[in-house]
Amino acid sequence: MTKESYTIQQIAEILNGKSFLDHPQAHIKSLIIDSRSLADAPHSLFFAIKAQRDGHQFIANAYQQGIRNFVVSQAVDTKQFPAANWIEVPDTLEALQQLVAFHRSQYALKVIGITGSNGKTIVKEWLYQLLSADEQVVRSPKSYNSQIGVALAVWQLNLHHQLGIFEAGISKPHEMEKLANIIQPTIGVLTNIREAHDEGFASKEEKLKEKLKLFKDVETFVYAPEHILTKDLELPGKHQFTWSFVQSADLQITKVMTENSSTRILANYQNKEIAVVVPFTDAASIENVVICWATLLAMGYAAEEVVARLSKLNRVAMRLQLVNGIDQCSLIDDSYSADISSLAIALDFLNQQNQHPKRTLILSDLQETGKTADQLYQEIALLLKQKQINRLIGVGEHITAHAHLFEMEKSFFKDTDDFLNHVAQLNFNHETILVKGARKFEFERIIKRLAQKIHDTVLEINLNALLNNLQSYKTKLAPGVKTMAMVKAFSYGSGSFEIANLLQHHKVDYLTVAYVDEGITLRKAGITLPLMVMSPEPSAFDAMLRYKLEPEIYSLELLREFLHFLPEGVNNFPVHLKLDTGMHRLGFQEEHLAELLHLLKGNQKLKVVSVFTHLVATDDAQHDAFTEQQVASYQSMYQQIVAELGYSPIRHVLNTSGISRWPKYQFDMVRLGIGLYGFDAAQKSLDELQTVAVLKTTISQIKHLAAGETVGYSRRGVLPNGGTIATIKIGYADGYSRAFGNGVGKMLVGGKLVPTIGSICMDMCMLDITGLSLNVGDEVIVFNHQHSIVDLAKAIGTIPYEILTNVSQRVKRVYYFE
């Protein structure tokens, strides 16, 4: 039984579930957990998994998208979904894992299973680079190593494959047994045991024991003895192969020498010295190279052959990068790999972008897949049609030979040089362009040609981290509580439509901006969510009407002006009432209610969709009594409003810190702001939140100064004993405040925290790098997870909001999705 031959009837038998099958012979090729990521709907099986969101809530949407096969864990009114097949099981996630474990058992092939604290994905990708010349390899797409990701990765197995490489990650006990049953590795690779996910385990020893469960039945186990933290542990594997930098091992590293952009690694293997030169210099990459070196030797490859292959390793780009392109385009850079699995992932990311009406794909020939060229490009053509790609630009002989399969606007070029020679004739304009290419095509040259020139100072936005933070807060909410996300002030300095697209895609209920022009920008970029405007100027009322923006009404004067403006024929226009319960900034106080309700009662032009207030100190326990007083005042005013209106608008009072500290006041909706970006004053530990933004720049010049020389304006920077300074490309016009001058501010260079020296200039500033070995062009981190905006805010007596929102618009935003 192969993957292509499963019928829904056979799957029902494998899962031993209660089945209701209208079409028992329906063929299943794809497993789906997200109704937004469909490819081949007629042959897809939707698992309604209860995770951060309940998949059962999206059954109707999946059905509308063409899905007719479902696995559920609760009763569904099947009459609403004619001609659909249903399998009911106790747990849909366990059913997914059970099905894929069965699928894996149908194939007798070598499988490398990889786990550890760090480096899993890089090791997996490098092993793929090293081994794919010999065998047809299937591997985990991107970093698919979770309870769901592993199942979706292993489902790819088919008869063409000779070797599998899958990674597995866990964050708490009793997870690895399930992944081991799915992967069923024959070779086990442990990368390392470090701090990542320590919080889920009682100790590092417990974490190690849990991870080793992946390897319980392997033939060969590859590991470093220093990562085995307890001596009485029984190691898995009929054979073990060891590597180490610090002790005797099968592959013992004796010396590591870094020169410019490469590293020479010397090792002792079978009593002989062997050496390899690799194009990497950082410690993490060197360790990952050694792990791959050991794995190939353990698999029986000759030492000389392994050394030759390692020297040709390419750096792995794990992130999709979204940047501004030429001619009002948005550019998605995925230019270093091309295979069918990662193409589907990249197309889903492309489809999240709504800022341009046209979606364009620049695609090279794909790497060997084990399928015939006809089969491969037929599958790609179907995928592009299902993902509604408007334009294809193919680069390479094979994709060009199959041009007839693609039913869309299209053009083809024999190689990258041919494309670049004709790029001016392609007339890119207001498009979102995904660039997806195998490494040999050097598509980074296409990115360089199509991207807007980027200032060396950039704000990198990690969209995965933002999504993690969103889901972290959603898990705190009671069922049915809505989420309003604050995207005012350019999304706290992080971007406009880029952030809003992600939030819209992941089903927040409302977005909020400060001013009308921010809302118009989002509407023009394809954002369709309800949008509340906090400061609706009367001069912009007409634009609010045209762009369906919902005003916050906070005063009698504003309400009268808006009612006067609304033309005849407009009914039930949505507005939000703000009540002042103690902030004393904007909002109706209780003495205003009588006149407010007089204006609203029976008025058909408006509909009050929400009533809210701003709690002033939800993060501070010393003001808890005042918070309770505010909520009591709000509830009293709300009840008076409801009694007069005759209906119940949405209630919301909680901001980010309120979500964390005041769950009993979630009411109907919460407002999530700075927490999206990884900061919450109410949380003592922010381990569950991730840093979203990294501000970085580069060194322009390095100077060695004599004792007593000064630096910068007014000679404020003094080096009494002399030293070395670096001039870097960021100043107060970029948002790096003058208050950071003269050693108040610090930045990370080469992993070391160094102080500013002298005054901060408009476009640059200087760092004291005495004692460090650095070069012009080296990266400088202004803030990240290690040196956070909280640290910067404390240094100059302000708050994280100000640090983030002060980053100038001239600093280019680069968005990453892993």
C-alpha positions in Angstrom: 0.0 0.0 0.0 1.6 3.3 -1.1 0.7 6.8 -0.1 -1.1 7.4 -3.4 -3.4 4.4 -2.9 -5.0 5.3 0.4 -8.8 5.5 0.3 -10.8 7.2 3.0 -12.2 3.7 3.8 -8.7 2.3 4.3 -7.8 5.3 6.6 -11.0 4.7 8.6 -9.9 1.1 9.2 -6.3 2.2 10.2 -7.7 4.7 12.7 -10.4 2.4 13.9 -12.8 5.3 14.2 -16.5 5.7 13.9 -17.0 6.5 10.2 -19.7 8.1 8.1 -18.6 7.7 4.5 -20.6 9.0 1.6 -17.8 8.2 -0.8 -15.7 5.5 0.7 -13.4 5.2 -2.3 -12.3 8.8 -2.2 -8.5 9.0 -2.6 -6.4 10.8 0.0 -3.0 12.4 -0.9 -2.7 15.3 1.5 -3.2 15.8 5.2 -4.4 19.2 6.2 -4.7 20.9 9.6 -5.2 24.5 8.4 -8.0 25.4 6.1 -6.0 28.3 4.7 -3.2 26.1 3.4 -5.1 24.0 0.9 -3.5 22.7 -2.2 -5.4 19.7 -3.6 -8.7 20.0 -1.9 -10.5 17.0 -3.4 -7.7 14.6 -2.2 -7.1 16.2 1.2 -8.0 15.0 4.6 -8.7 17.7 7.2 -7.8 16.9 10.8 -9.8 19.1 13.2 -7.0 19.4 15.8 -7.6 21.1 19.2 -4.4 23.0 19.8 -4.0 26.8 20.3 -7.2 27.0 18.2 -9.9 24.4 17.8 -9.9 23.0 14.3 -13.6 22.1 14.6 -14.3 25.9 14.3 -12.9 25.9 10.8 -14.7 22.9 9.4 -17.2 25.1 7.5 -14.4 27.1 6.0 -12.6 24.0 4.9 -15.8 22.7 3.4 -16.2 25.9 1.4 -12.7 25.5 0.2 -13.6 22.1 -1.3 -12.5 19.7 1.4 -14.8 16.7 1.6 -12.9 14.4 4.0 -12.7 15.1 7.7 -11.3 13.6 10.9 -13.1 15.0 14.0 -13.2 14.3 17.7 -16.7 15.6 18.4 -20.1 15.2 16.8 -20.8 17.3 13.7 -24.1 18.0 12.1 -23.2 16.2 8.8 -26.5 17.4 7.2 -24.9 20.8 6.8 -22.1 19.3 4.7 -23.5 17.0 2.0 -21.3 14.5 0.2 -18.6 14.7 2.9 -16.8 11.8 4.6 -16.3 11.8 8.4 -14.1 9.8 10.7 -14.8 10.4 14.4 -11.9 9.5 16.8 -11.2 10.3 20.5 -8.2 12.6 19.7 -7.5 14.0 16.3 -3.8 14.7 16.9 -3.3 11.1 18.0 -5.2 10.0 15.0 -2.9 12.0 12.7 0.2 10.5 14.4 -1.3 7.0 14.2 -2.0 7.3 10.5 1.5 8.6 9.7 3.1 6.0 11.9 1.3 3.3 9.9 2.4 5.0 6.6 6.0 5.1 7.8 5.9 1.3 8.6 5.1 0.6 4.9 8.6 1.6 3.8 11.9 -0.2 4.6 14.5 2.5 4.1 17.2 4.2 6.1 16.0 7.0 8.2 18.2 9.5 10.1 16.4 10.9 13.2 17.8 14.1 14.6 17.1 15.7 18.0 18.9 18.0 20.5 18.6 21.4 22.0 20.1 23.4 19.1 21.2 22.9 15.5 18.6 20.3 14.5 17.4 22.0 11.3 20.9 23.1 10.1 22.3 19.6 10.6 19.3 18.1 8.8 19.7 20.5 5.8 23.4 19.9 5.6 23.0 16.2 5.7 20.6 16.6 2.9 23.2 18.6 0.9 25.8 15.9 1.7 23.8 12.8 0.9 21.3 13.8 -1.8 23.8 13.2 -4.6 23.8 9.4 -3.7 20.1 8.7 -2.9 16.6 10.1 -3.2 16.1 11.9 0.1 13.0 13.0 1.8 13.4 15.4 4.7 11.5 17.6 7.1 10.4 20.8 5.4 12.0 23.9 7.1 11.8 23.2 10.8 8.8 20.9 10.9 9.8 19.1 14.2 6.7 19.4 16.4 4.0 16.9 17.3 2.2 18.0 14.1 5.2 19.0 12.0 6.9 15.6 12.2 3.7 13.8 11.1 3.3 16.1 8.1 7.0 15.7 7.2 6.9 11.9 7.3 3.7 11.7 5.3 5.8 12.8 2.3 7.4 9.4 2.1 6.8 7.5 -1.2 8.3 4.6 -3.1 10.9 6.8 -4.8 12.7 7.6 -1.6 15.8 5.7 -0.4 16.7 7.8 2.7 14.7 9.9 5.1 16.1 12.7 7.3 13.7 14.0 10.0 14.2 16.2 13.0 12.2 16.0 16.2 11.8 18.6 18.9 10.1 18.4 22.3 9.3 20.8 25.1 8.0 18.5 27.8 8.0 14.9 28.9 6.2 12.1 27.1 6.2 13.8 23.7 9.2 11.9 22.1 7.6 8.4 22.2 5.0 9.6 19.8 7.5 11.1 17.4 9.7 8.0 17.7 6.8 5.9 16.5 6.3 8.2 13.5 9.9 8.6 12.4 11.2 5.1 13.3 14.8 6.1 12.7 17.6 3.6 11.9 20.3 6.1 12.5 20.1 8.5 15.5 21.9 11.9 15.7 22.0 13.9 19.0 23.2 17.4 18.3 23.7 18.7 21.8 21.9 19.3 25.2 21.7 22.9 26.1 19.3 25.4 27.8 16.6 25.5 25.1 13.2 24.3 26.5 14.8 23.6 30.0 11.6 25.1 31.6 9.6 22.1 30.4 11.7 19.5 32.3 12.7 18.9 35.9 16.4 18.8 35.0 18.8 18.6 32.0 19.1 14.8 32.8 15.3 14.4 32.4 15.4 16.3 29.1 18.3 14.1 27.8 16.5 10.9 28.7 13.3 12.1 27.0 15.2 13.1 23.8 17.0 9.7 23.7 13.7 7.9 23.4 13.8 8.9 19.7 16.7 6.5 19.3 15.4 3.4 21.2 15.5 1.1 18.1 18.3 2.7 16.0 21.2 0.7 14.5 23.7 3.5 15.0 23.8 6.4 17.5 25.9 9.4 16.8 26.7 11.7 19.8 29.2 13.7 21.8 30.1 12.1 25.2 30.1 15.5 26.9 26.4 15.8 26.2 25.6 12.6 28.1 25.0 14.1 31.5 24.8 11.0 33.6 27.1 8.0 33.6 24.6 5.3 34.5 22.5 5.9 31.3 22.1 3.0 28.9 22.9 4.4 25.5 20.7 3.4 22.5 21.9 1.8 19.3 23.6 -1.4 18.4 26.6 0.7 17.4 27.7 4.1 18.8 29.9 6.7 17.0 31.3 9.6 19.1 32.6 13.0 18.3 34.1 15.5 20.7 36.1 18.8 21.0 37.3 18.0 24.5 37.9 14.3 25.0 38.8 11.1 23.3 36.2 10.1 20.7 35.9 8.2 17.3 36.2 11.7 15.7 38.2 13.8 18.0 38.7 17.5 17.1 42.2 18.6 17.9 42.4 22.1 16.5 40.1 24.8 15.0 41.7 27.6 13.1 39.7 30.5 11.7 41.0 32.6 8.9 39.0 35.4 7.3 35.7 33.7 6.2 36.7 30.1 6.5 37.8 27.6 9.2 40.2 24.7 9.1 39.3 21.9 11.5 41.8 19.2 12.4 40.7 15.9 13.8 41.9 12.4 14.7 40.1 9.5 13.2 41.2 5.9 13.2 44.6 7.1 14.5 45.1 9.4 11.5 45.0 13.2 11.3 42.4 14.4 8.9 41.4 18.0 8.1 38.6 19.9 6.5 38.2 23.6 5.5 34.7 24.9 5.6 33.3 28.4 4.7 32.0 29.2 8.2 33.5 30.8 11.2 30.9 30.9 14.0 31.1 28.3 16.8 27.5 27.0 16.2 28.3 26.2 12.5 31.6 24.6 13.4 29.8 22.2 15.8 27.1 21.4 13.2 29.8 20.7 10.6 31.5 18.2 13.0 28.1 16.5 13.7 27.6 16.0 10.0 31.2 14.8 9.6 30.7 12.2 12.3 27.4 11.1 10.8 28.8 10.4 7.4 31.8 8.5 8.9 29.3 6.5 11.0 27.4 5.6 7.8 30.6 4.2 6.3 31.7 7.0 3.9 35.4 7.1 3.3 37.2 9.9 5.2 38.5 11.5 2.1 35.1 11.6 0.4 33.5 13.2 3.5 36.2 15.9 3.7 35.6 16.8 0.0 31.9 17.1 0.5 32.1 19.1 3.7 34.2 21.7 2.0 31.3 22.4 -0.5 28.6 23.0 2.2 26.5 26.0 1.7 25.0 28.2 4.4 21.4 27.4 5.1 18.8 30.2 4.8 16.0 29.2 7.1 13.9 32.3 6.8 11.6 33.8 4.2 12.5 37.5 4.0 9.9 40.1 3.1 11.4 43.4 1.8 10.3 46.4 -0.3 11.0 45.9 -4.0 11.4 48.2 -6.9 8.4 49.7 -8.7 6.0 49.5 -5.6 6.5 45.8 -5.3 6.9 43.6 -2.2 9.6 41.0 -2.5 9.8 37.6 -0.7 13.3 36.2 -0.7 13.4 32.4 -0.6 16.3 32.2 -3.1 18.4 29.4 -1.7 16.4 26.3 -2.0 13.7 24.8 -4.3 11.8 21.7 -3.6 8.1 20.9 -3.7 7.5 20.9 0.1 9.2 24.3 0.8 7.6 25.7 -2.3 4.1 25.0 -0.9 5.1 26.7 2.4 6.5 29.7 0.6 3.3 30.0 -1.5 1.2 30.0 1.7 3.3 32.9 3.0 2.8 34.7 -0.4 -0.9 34.3 -0.1 -0.9 35.9 3.3 0.2 39.2 1.6 -2.7 41.3 0.5 -0.9 44.6 -0.2 -0.9 44.0 -4.0 -3.5 42.5 -6.2 -1.0 40.5 -8.3 1.0 37.5 -7.0 4.1 36.6 -9.0 6.4 33.6 -8.7 10.0 33.5 -10.0 10.9 29.8 -9.9 14.0 27.9 -11.0 14.2 24.2 -12.0 13.6 22.1 -8.9 16.1 19.7 -7.5 15.8 16.0 -8.1 12.7 14.6 -6.5 12.5 11.0 -7.7 9.6 11.8 -10.0 9.7 12.2 -13.7 10.0 15.8 -15.0 6.4 15.5 -16.4 5.0 14.4 -13.0 6.9 17.1 -11.1 5.9 20.0 -13.3 2.3 18.8 -13.5 2.2 18.8 -9.7 3.8 22.3 -9.6 1.3 23.6 -12.2 -1.6 22.3 -10.2 -0.2 23.8 -7.0 0.2 27.2 -8.6 -3.3 27.1 -9.9 -4.7 26.1 -6.5 -2.7 28.8 -4.8 -4.1 31.4 -7.3 -0.7 32.6 -8.6 -1.2 35.2 -11.3 2.2 35.2 -13.0 5.0 32.7 -13.3 8.6 33.5 -14.4 10.5 30.2 -14.9 14.2 30.0 -15.0 16.0 26.9 -16.2 15.8 24.4 -19.0 13.4 21.9 -17.4 10.7 24.3 -16.3 11.0 26.0 -19.7 10.4 22.7 -21.4 7.1 22.3 -19.5 5.8 25.8 -20.1 2.7 24.5 -21.7 1.5 23.1 -18.3 1.1 26.5 -16.7 -2.2 28.3 -17.3 -1.4 31.9 -16.3 0.6 34.9 -17.4 4.1 33.4 -17.9 7.6 33.9 -19.3 10.7 31.7 -19.3 14.5 32.1 -19.3 17.2 29.5 -19.8 19.3 30.7 -16.8 19.7 33.6 -14.3 21.9 35.6 -16.7 19.2 35.4 -19.3 16.6 36.7 -16.8 18.8 39.6 -15.7 19.4 40.6 -19.3 15.7 40.9 -19.9 14.4 42.1 -16.5 13.6 45.6 -17.7 11.1 44.2 -20.2 9.1 42.3 -17.5 7.5 45.5 -16.2 7.1 44.6 -12.6 4.6 47.0 -10.9 2.5 46.7 -7.7 3.1 42.9 -7.4 4.1 40.6 -4.5 7.0 38.6 -5.9 8.2 35.3 -4.5 11.7 34.4 -5.6 12.3 30.7 -5.1 15.4 29.1 -6.5 17.8 26.2 -6.2 21.2 27.4 -4.9 23.0 26.7 -8.2 20.9 29.3 -9.9 22.3 32.1 -7.7 18.9 33.8 -7.3 20.5 36.2 -4.7 21.5 38.1 -7.9 17.8 38.5 -8.7 17.0 39.7 -5.2 19.7 42.3 -5.4 18.3 43.5 -8.7 14.7 43.7 -7.6 15.0 44.9 -4.0 15.0 48.5 -3.0 18.5 49.6 -1.9 18.6 49.0 1.9 20.4 51.2 4.3 22.9 49.1 6.4 20.8 50.0 9.5 17.7 47.7 9.5 15.0 46.7 11.9 14.4 43.0 11.5 10.9 41.8 12.4 10.5 38.1 13.2 6.9 37.2 12.2 7.2 33.8 13.8 7.9 35.4 17.2 5.0 37.8 16.8 2.7 34.9 16.0 4.0 33.0 19.0 3.2 36.0 21.2 -0.3 36.3 19.8 -1.0 32.7 20.4 0.5 32.9 23.9 -2.1 35.5 24.9 -4.9 33.7 23.1 -4.3 30.7 25.3 -5.1 32.9 28.3 -8.5 33.8 27.0 -11.8 32.1 27.9 -13.7 30.5 25.0 -15.4 33.1 22.8 -13.4 36.1 24.0 -12.4 38.2 21.0 -9.0 39.8 20.3 -8.4 43.4 19.3 -4.8 44.0 18.1 -3.3 47.4 18.4 -1.4 48.4 15.2 -1.2 52.1 15.8 2.0 54.0 15.4 3.2 51.9 12.5 2.5 48.8 14.6 4.7 50.1 17.4 7.4 50.9 14.9 7.3 47.5 13.3 5.4 48.1 10.1 1.9 48.5 8.8 0.4 46.1 6.3 3.1 43.5 7.0 2.0 43.1 10.6 -1.7 43.5 9.8 -1.6 40.8 7.2 -0.2 38.3 9.7 -2.8 39.3 12.3 -5.6 39.1 9.8 -4.4 35.7 8.5 -4.4 34.3 12.1 -7.9 35.5 12.8 -7.8 38.4 15.3 -11.2 40.0 15.4 -10.3 43.7 15.3 -7.4 46.0 14.5 -6.9 49.4 16.0 -5.1 52.4 14.6 -4.5 55.9 16.0 -5.4 58.0 12.9 -7.5 57.7 9.8 -4.6 57.8 7.4 -3.2 54.6 9.1 -6.5 52.9 8.5 -6.6 54.0 4.9 -3.1 52.6 4.3 -4.2 49.2 5.7 -7.4 49.2 3.6 -5.4 49.9 0.5 -3.1 47.0 1.4 -6.0 44.6 1.4 -6.9 44.5 5.1 -10.6 43.7 5.5 -10.8 43.2 9.3 -12.9 45.7 11.3 -10.7 48.7 12.0 -11.2 51.0 15.0 -9.7 54.6 14.8 -8.8 56.0 18.2 -8.5 59.7 17.1 -11.0 60.3 14.3 -10.5 63.9 13.1 -13.7 65.5 11.7 -11.8 66.5 8.6 -11.4 62.8 7.8 -15.0 61.7 8.4 -15.6 61.3 4.7 -12.6 59.0 4.3 -13.8 57.0 7.3 -17.1 56.4 5.5 -15.4 55.5 2.2 -12.9 53.1 3.7 -15.3 51.6 6.3 -13.3 52.7 9.3 -15.0 52.7 12.7 -14.5 55.8 14.9 -13.9 55.8 18.6 -16.4 58.4 20.0 -15.1 59.9 23.2 -17.0 63.3 23.6 -20.3 64.9 23.0 -18.8 67.4 20.6 -17.3 64.6 18.5 -20.5 62.6 18.5 -22.6 65.7 17.4 -20.1 66.4 14.6 -20.2 62.8 13.4 -24.0 62.7 13.5 -24.2 65.9 11.6 -21.8 64.6 9.0 -23.4 61.3 8.3 -25.4 61.6 5.0 -29.0 60.5 4.6 -29.4 56.9 3.9 -26.5 55.8 6.1 -27.8 53.5 8.9 -26.2 51.5 11.7 -22.7 52.9 11.0 -20.4 51.2 13.6 -18.9 53.3 16.4 -17.1 52.6 19.7 -17.8 54.5 22.9 -14.9 55.3 25.2 -15.7 55.8 28.8 -13.4 57.7 31.2 -13.2 55.8 34.5 -10.0 57.3 35.8 -7.4 57.7 33.0 -8.7 61.3 32.5 -7.4 61.5 28.9 -10.3 60.9 26.6 -13.8 59.5 27.2 -17.2 60.1 28.5 -17.5 60.6 32.3 -20.6 59.6 34.2 -22.1 63.1 34.2 -22.1 63.0 30.4 -24.2 59.8 30.1 -27.6 61.5 30.2 -26.9 63.7 27.2 -24.9 60.9 25.4 -27.9 58.5 25.7 -30.3 61.2 24.6 -28.3 61.6 21.4 -28.1 57.8 20.8 -31.6 56.7 21.7 -33.6 55.8 18.7 -30.8 57.1 16.4 -30.7 54.9 13.3 -27.6 56.4 11.8 -25.2 54.8 14.4 -24.8 51.4 16.0 -22.6 51.1 19.1 -20.6 48.0 18.4 -18.4 48.3 21.6 -18.1 50.2 24.8 -14.7 50.3 26.5 -12.5 52.0 29.0 -8.7 52.3 29.6 -7.4 50.9 32.8 -4.5 52.9 34.0 -2.4 50.5 36.1 -3.2 46.9 35.4 0.4 45.9 35.7 0.9 47.5 39.2 -0.3 45.6 42.3 -0.2 48.8 44.4 -3.0 50.2 42.3 -5.2 47.1 42.2 -7.9 48.8 44.3 -8.1 51.6 41.8 -8.3 49.1 39.0 -11.3 47.4 40.7 -12.9 50.9 41.2 -12.4 51.6 37.5 -14.0 48.3 36.4 -17.0 48.9 38.8 -17.5 52.4 37.4 -17.3 51.0 33.8 -19.8 48.2 34.5 -22.3 50.7 36.1 -22.0 53.1 33.1 -22.2 50.2 30.6 -25.5 48.9 32.2 -27.0 52.4 31.9 -26.0 52.5 28.2 -27.4 49.0 27.5 -30.7 49.8 29.2 -31.1 52.8 26.9 -29.9 51.2 23.7 -31.8 48.0 24.0 -28.9 45.8 22.9 -25.5 44.8 24.3 -22.4 46.1 22.6 -19.0 44.3 23.0 -17.4 45.0 26.3 -13.6 45.4 26.6 -11.3 46.9 29.3 -8.1 44.9 29.3 -4.8 45.8 27.7 -1.7 43.6 27.4 -0.8 43.6 31.1 -4.5 43.3 32.0 -4.7 40.1 30.1 -1.9 38.7 32.2 -3.2 39.9 35.6 -7.0 40.3 35.4 -8.5 37.3 33.7 -11.9 37.8 35.4 -12.3 41.0 33.4 -11.9 39.6 29.9 -15.5 40.3 29.2 -16.2 40.0 25.4 -12.9 41.2 24.0 -9.3 42.2 25.0 -6.9 44.7 23.5 -3.4 43.3 22.8 -0.6 45.8 22.2 3.0 45.8 23.3 2.7 42.1 24.3 2.6 41.2 20.6 6.2 42.5 20.4 7.4 40.5 23.4 7.0 42.9 26.3 4.6 42.8 29.2 5.1 44.8 32.4 2.8 42.5 34.3 4.9 39.4 33.7 7.9 38.8 35.9 9.2 36.2 33.6 8.9 36.8 29.8 10.0 33.2 28.9 6.8 32.5 27.1 7.1 35.7 24.9 9.7 36.1 22.1 11.6 39.1 21.0 10.1 40.3 17.7 12.4 43.2 16.7 16.1 43.4 16.2 17.8 46.7 15.3 21.2 46.3 13.7 23.7 48.3 11.8 27.4 48.0 10.7 30.8 49.5 11.4 31.8 52.2 8.9 35.3 53.0 10.1 37.7 52.0 12.9 40.3 54.3 14.4 43.1 54.0 16.9 43.4 57.0 19.1 46.3 58.2 21.4 46.0 58.9 25.1 44.0 62.0 25.8 42.4 62.3 22.4 38.7 63.2 22.3 35.7 61.9 20.2 32.7 63.8 18.8 31.0 67.1 19.2 32.2 69.4 22.0 35.0 66.9 22.7 32.7 65.1 25.1 34.2 61.7 24.5 37.6 61.3 26.1 40.0 58.4 26.0 42.5 59.1 28.8 44.6 56.0 28.0 43.9 55.9 24.3 42.1 53.1 22.6 40.0 52.0 19.6 36.7 53.4 18.4 34.3 52.3 15.8 32.0 54.7 13.9 28.6 53.0 13.1 25.7 53.9 10.9 23.0 55.0 13.3 22.2 58.3 14.9 19.4 60.3 16.4 17.7 60.8 13.0 17.3 57.0 13.0 15.7 57.0 16.4 18.8 56.4 18.6 18.4 59.1 21.1 21.1 61.6 22.0 20.5 60.5 25.6 22.5 57.4 24.8 25.7 59.3 24.3 28.8 59.3 26.4 28.6 55.7 27.6 25.0 55.7 28.6 24.1 53.5 25.6 25.7 50.1 24.9 25.6 47.9 21.8 26.6 44.3 21.0 29.6 43.9 18.8 31.2 40.5 18.3 29.1 39.2 21.2 30.5 41.8 23.6 28.6 44.7 25.1 30.5 48.0 24.4 29.6 51.6 25.3 29.1 54.6 23.2 31.7 57.3 23.3 31.0 61.0 22.6 27.8 62.6 21.6 25.3 60.8 19.3 25.3 62.4 15.9 22.4 62.8 13.5 23.4 59.8 11.2 26.1 58.0 13.2 27.7 57.5 16.5 30.9 56.1 18.0 31.6 53.0 20.1 34.6 52.3 22.4 35.8 48.9 21.1 39.2 49.0 22.8 40.6 45.4 23.1 38.3 43.9 20.5 39.4 42.5 17.1 36.8 43.9 14.7 36.6 44.9 11.0 34.8 47.5 8.9 31.4 46.0 7.9 31.0 43.9 11.0 27.5 43.7 12.4 26.5 45.8 15.4 23.3 45.0 17.4 21.5 48.0 18.9 18.9 45.8 20.6 17.8 42.2 20.4 16.7 39.5 22.9 20.0 39.6 24.7 20.3 43.4 24.9 16.6 44.3 25.0 14.7 47.5 24.6 13.9 47.1 28.3 17.6 47.6 29.0 17.7 50.6 26.7 14.7 52.1 28.3 16.1 51.8 31.8 19.3 53.4 30.7 17.6 56.7 29.7 14.7 56.6 32.1 11.9 55.8 29.6 9.6 52.9 28.6 10.0 50.2 26.0 7.2 51.7 23.9 9.3 54.8 23.3 12.4 52.9 22.2 10.5 50.8 19.7 8.3 53.6 18.3 11.2 56.0 17.9 12.9 53.9 15.3 12.8 56.2 12.3 10.9 55.4 9.1 14.1 55.7 7.2 15.4 52.6 8.9 14.3 49.8 6.6 12.1 47.1 7.9 12.9 43.5 6.9 10.4 40.8 7.8 11.3 37.2 8.4 9.1 34.1 8.4 10.7 30.7 9.3 
